[in-house]
């Protein structure tokens, strides 16, 4: 059978506190995604999701990418990068527009989104995602494509994810120093949700708990989009450190015990299972041993604390009632044996371990919950997501004078400067600090103007004076 014809190359890069991994995938004409190469290295220079050593981070990124390139037989120039540090914040901005019952056109959608974009204030943070979710028509929610329908009021919920700017810029700088262009920085809960949650789960309501090495992120999905997100300053590496401290061994040995013998559930036979703390010790030597029950006791002590904090977070996020019944675990910590059953008992909710799907040829070593974000980055890039930051700030009336005379171009430039000056000096409708952006098309002959952000009001005023003139 001939190999599939690849039309687009997508490269994902997941920079975490425990590992740095890369995945090169090819997209065919029918939209299928095929894994071409993967690379993985132990992370150095990253602490709790933040770049702490630029040189070490750049070196590890370069190694992971080069390994994936060798397997794929390709040279990569650009990547999609994940971000999972604790500074992530999520918000939803509802926007409404008065239509007067006419048929919805693409221009109505564009004006609505432009108004929403201008009305969002990140308060000094960097916006990673600014995406429209489902639309609302006269109170009817869940409309995916309103074009062609009639309505008096058109609304949309814009999902926003923000982060502190400096950590994001440090991550981008480390990747660029490895001679790679950054297509976009994607919040890890967005990527992991695409890889492990079904469309029905995202619609009905589900909590996605990403147990990373040093950061745990609790994300709530409802109505088809991510609505809340909280980062907690602990992760699976805290369990590893507890094991190392309890038995006086190195972190690498503790990680091995956690992976091969660790579990979230105990059984009576664990008291009889002996584990050598140093399997490399000479034969016949008096190597220290522990029972598996002792190891699980140390793990459970930390897990009880972590799940207690996660449970309180879910309660604070009002994850209760009909939408609060399902929890999906991803991240390296979800590889622990028995973690789903333990979570179901600890939180009192149905729980399962999420594994990435949607990629053909994904190696078994990269098919576990620890690689959900990596696979999700590829799915996110392939979906060609709509982001309001990529849209023009407002529709512009463009005037191009006939001919190419310098006089005509000078007159055009002077007109443009004049109208910008007018817009700066006139106070136009509405309160720029209103939490919900409301638009009224009737005031400008079918154009969206009222109660938008300052820049949009100015642009609308300029167009109004042009129409009058």
N, C-alpha and C positions, 0 to 999 in steps of 0.2 A: 504494500500500500504506500502510495507516495505521501511524503510529509505534507502537512497543510501549508498553504501559501500564506506567509506572514506579510501583512500590510502595514503594521504599526508596531514599534518596539516601545515597551513601557518598563522602566526600571524603578523599583521601590527600594528605599533605604530606611531601615528602622534602627535608630540610634538609642539604645537603652543603657541602663546602669549596669546590667549584667552581661549583655551581649550586643554586638552590632552585626546586623545581617542584611544581606542584599538579595534581591530577586529580579531576574530579567525575564520578562514574559513577552510573547508575541501575540498580537491580535489579528485574527483572520477577517476576511470580508464579511462573514456571517456573525461576527461579534464574539466568537469563541476565543478564550485565552489559554495559551499553551506556555507552560514553564520551560524556559530555555536554559537557565542556569541559576545557581544559588551560591551564596557565599556567607560565611559566618566566622566571626572572631570574638574572642573574649573582650569585653569592653574595658577600656582604660581611658581615664581622663574625664569620665562622666559620673557625677554624683547626684543621686535622686533626680535624674532627668536633666540636670543642668551641666553644661560644659564647664568643667573646672580646670582643664589643661588643654589648651588649643592644639599644641603640637602632638600630644598623644592621641587626641581624638581624630585629628586629621590623618595620622598614620594608620590607625585602626580602620577608619572609613576607606582609605585607599586599599588596604589589604582585603577587606571584605568585597569591595567592588572588583578588584583584580581577580579574585578567586571565581566570582560569578562570570566574569568576562572570559576566563579560560575555558570554563565549562560550556558556555554559550557560543564561543568562537566569535565574539563580537567586541567592538570597542564602544563604550558608552560615554556620552557627552553630558546627559542631563538625568536628573533623578527627581522622584517625588519623596519627600522626607516626612517622617512622623515626628510629632512633638508630644511629650507626655509629662512634662514637668508640672509641679503642683500649682502653678500660677494660672491654670486654665479656668475660665469662667464661661458660663452659658446663659443666654437670655433669649427671649422671644419678643419681638416688637410687632404688635398688630397695627395694620394700616387699613383705612377705609376711604372710599371715594364715592361721591354722589354722581350717578350716571343719568338720572332722569328717565329710566326705563328704556333707553335705546340699546341697540345691538352692540355687544362688546367686540371691539376690534383690537388688533395688536397694539395700536397706538394707546388705547386705554390701559393695557397691561404695562407698556413702557412708561407711561406717565405715573402710574401707581408705584412701580418699582423705583423710579427716579425719586419720587417724593419720599419713599421709605428710606432710600439710601441717604438722602440729605438730612433726614430727621433723626438719624442714629448718632448718638454721642458716645464714643468709646471711653471717655473720661481719662484720657492719657494712655490707654492701653492699645495694643496692636490687635487689629481684627484679623483673625485667621480665616473665618468663614462668615459670609453674609449672604445666606441663600434663602430664596422664597420657598415656602412649604406649600400646603394645600390652600386653595382659594375659598372664599366665602361669598355666596350670592344671596342677598336679602336674608341673612341669618342661616342659610343652608351651608353647612360645613362639608369639607372633604371633596371639593370640586378640583379635579386635576387640571382640566383645560377648559376655561370659561369662554374661550373665543367662539363667537357665533350665537351665544345665549343672550337673552334679554334680562336686565336687572335694574332695579332702582339704586342699589348699593353694591359695590364691589369691594371686597376686602381680601387681604392676604396676611399670613403670619410669616414674618421674616426671622429666620433662625440665625443667631449671632453667637460666635465663639470668639472670645478674646483671651489674650495672654499678655504678660509683661513683655515689653518690647526688647529689653536687653538680652534675656535668655534666648529668644528666637533669633535675634541678630547674631549672637555668638554661635548658635548651631549652624546658621546659614554660612557664616564665615569659615567655620571648620570644614564644611562640605566643599565650599568654593576653593579653599586652599588645596584640596585634593584634586583640583582641576575639573570640577563638575559644576554644571549649571543647576540651579534649583528651580524646578517648575513651580512648585508650591510646597508650603509647609502645612501638613494636614494634622489636625488634632487626632490623637490615637483613638479616642472613643468613636469618632466618626468612622474611621477605617475598620476597627474591630466590629462595629455594629453591622457594616455592610457585609463582612465576611462570615459572620456567625448567626445573625438574626434573620429570620424570615420576614417577609413583608407583612404577614398577618400578625406576627409577634410585635413588630414595631407599631402596628395600628392599634392593637388591643391593649397594649401596655406591658412593658417588661423592664426589669432592672438589669443593666449590664455592669457586672463587677469585674474590673480588670485588676488582677492581683499581679502587679509588676514586681520587679526585683526590689525596688526601693520606694515606689509610689503606688498606691491603690486608688483607682478612679471609680467612683460610683456614678453611673449615668442612667437617666430615666428616659425611656422612649414611650410616647403615646401619640395617637393620632397620626402616625407615620413619620414622626420626626423626634429628634432629641430635644427634650424640653428642660431638663435640669441636669447639672453635673457638679460633683464635689470631688476634690482630690484630698486624699488622706496621706499623711507622711509616714507610711510604713509599707512593708512589702515582704516578699518571700525571703529576701536576704536577712531580715531580722530573725527569722526562724533558723537560718543557717548560723548566724552569729550566736544564738542561744545554744545551739548544739555544740559549737566550738568551745564556748565558755564552760558549759556544763561538764564536758568530758576532757577538757584540756588538750584539744587537738587543733590542727590548722583548719583554716576555712575550706581549703580544697578537700580535706578529708571529711569535714562536716557536710559539704555539698554532696559528696559521694554517698554518705550514710543516708542523707535526706532523700536522694533520688532512688536508691536501691532498696532501702529497708524502711523508709519513713511511711507513715500513714496517718490519716486523720481519724481512723476508727481502730479501736483496740479489741482484742479477743483474748480469751483465757490462754491459748497456746503461746501467746507472745512472751509469757514468763519463762518458757522453756527454750525459746529460740535465742541462741547466743551469737553475738556479732563481734568480730575482731576489730578493734579500733585502728590497728595498723596491720593491714593484710600483707604488707611488704616485709614484715619482720622475719628474721631467719627462722627456719624450721626448728622446733624444739625449744625456742625461747619462750620466756614467760610474758607473752604479749597480753596487754590489758584487754578485757572483754566486758561487754555490757549485754543485758538482755534487750530484746526488741521492745519489751514493755517499758523499759527505762527511756529508750529513745522516743517512743510515742508519747510518753508523759511530758517530756520537754516540748515536743511539737504541739501537743494539745494545750499546754499552758499558754503559749503564745497565740495559738489559733483562737482560744476562748476570748482573749483580749481583743484581737483583730475583729472577730465576728461581732463582738459586743459593740465596737465602734461603728461597724458597717450597719448593724441593725438600728442603732440610734440615728445614723445618717439617713437611712431610708424612712424612718419615722419623721424626722425633721423635714424631709422632702415630701411628706404626705403620701408616701407610697403605700396606701392602704385601700381597703375595699376591693371592688372587682378588678381594678387595674394593678393591684399590688400582690399578685399571686404567683408571679414567675420571676425567677432569678437565673441569669446565665453567667457562668464564670469563664473568664478567659485570662490570658497572661501565664507567665511561667509558674506562678503559685498554684494554678488550676491543674497542674500535672501531678500534684500530690495524690496518692492513692486514697480513695474514699472521701474526697473533698466534697463531692456532690451530696452524698448522704449526710455528711456532717453538717453542711450548710442548710439542708432542708430541715434538720432537727433544730439547729441553732437559731435560724431565722423564722421557722414556722411557715415556710413557703416552698413551693415546688422549685427544685433547682436542677440544673444540668450543666455539663461542661460543654462550652462552645468550641467547635473545631472549624477551621476555614473550609469553605467550599466555593465552587465556581471556577476553579482553575484545573485545567487538564495537565496531567503529568507532574503534579506536586509530589516531591519525594516524601517518603514516610517520615524521614527525620525532620521535615518541616511541615508536617500535617497536624501537629498538636496545637493546643490552645496557646502555647507560647508564641506562635507565629501567626496569630489571628490578625494583628495589626499589619504585619508585612504583606499578607495576602490581600487584606482590605485596601491597602494603598494602591495595588494594581487595579482592583475593582473600582475604586474611586476614580482613578485616572481614566479608565476605560469608559466610565459612565458620562464623561464630558460634562461635569456638573456646571450648573448655572450659578454664577457668583456676581452679586451686584457690584462688586468692585471692578469687574471687567466691563461693566456697562458705561456708556457716556453719562456724565453727570446730569445732562438734560438735553433734550432734542434741540438742536441749533438750526436757525434759518441761515443758510449759507448763501452769500451773494458773491458771485464771481463776475467782475466787470468784463465787458467785451474787449478783446484786444489785450495787450500786455503793457500799456503805457504806464510809466512811472506815476503820472499824475493821477490816473484812476486808482492805482493801488494805494497811493498816499491818501486820497479822499476816503477810501474804504477804511483804512486804518484809523483815521481821525473820527469817523462815524462810530466805529466800534469802541474807541476810548471814551467818546462822549456818553454813549449809552451805559457803559460800565460805571462812569462817574455818577450818572443820574441814579442808577440802582443803589449805589452806596449811600445816597443821601436821603432816600425816601423810605419811610417806615411803611411796610406793606402788611396786609392782613395777618392777624393771628399772633399766638404766643409761641416763640420758638422752643420753649421748654416743655410744651405739652407732651405727656407720655405717649399718647396715641396721635398719630398723624392723621388729620382729617382733611379731606380734599373736597372742593366744591367746583365742579366744572362749569357751572352756569355763569360764573362771574367773569370769565375770559373767553366766552364764545366757544366752549367745549374743551378748554385746556385746564389742567390741574394747577391750582395755585394756593388755596387758602390753608393756613396753619401748617406750613411746611417749615423746613429748616431755613436759615437765613439765606444761604447761597441759592437755593431753589426759588425762594420768593423774589430774590433780585433778578434771577434769570427770567422768571415769569413776567416781572414788571418790564424788563427790557423788551420782551417780545410783544407785550401789550402796547407799549408806546410805538413800536414799529408798525403794528397792525393799524393803530389809529393814524399814524403819520403816512 
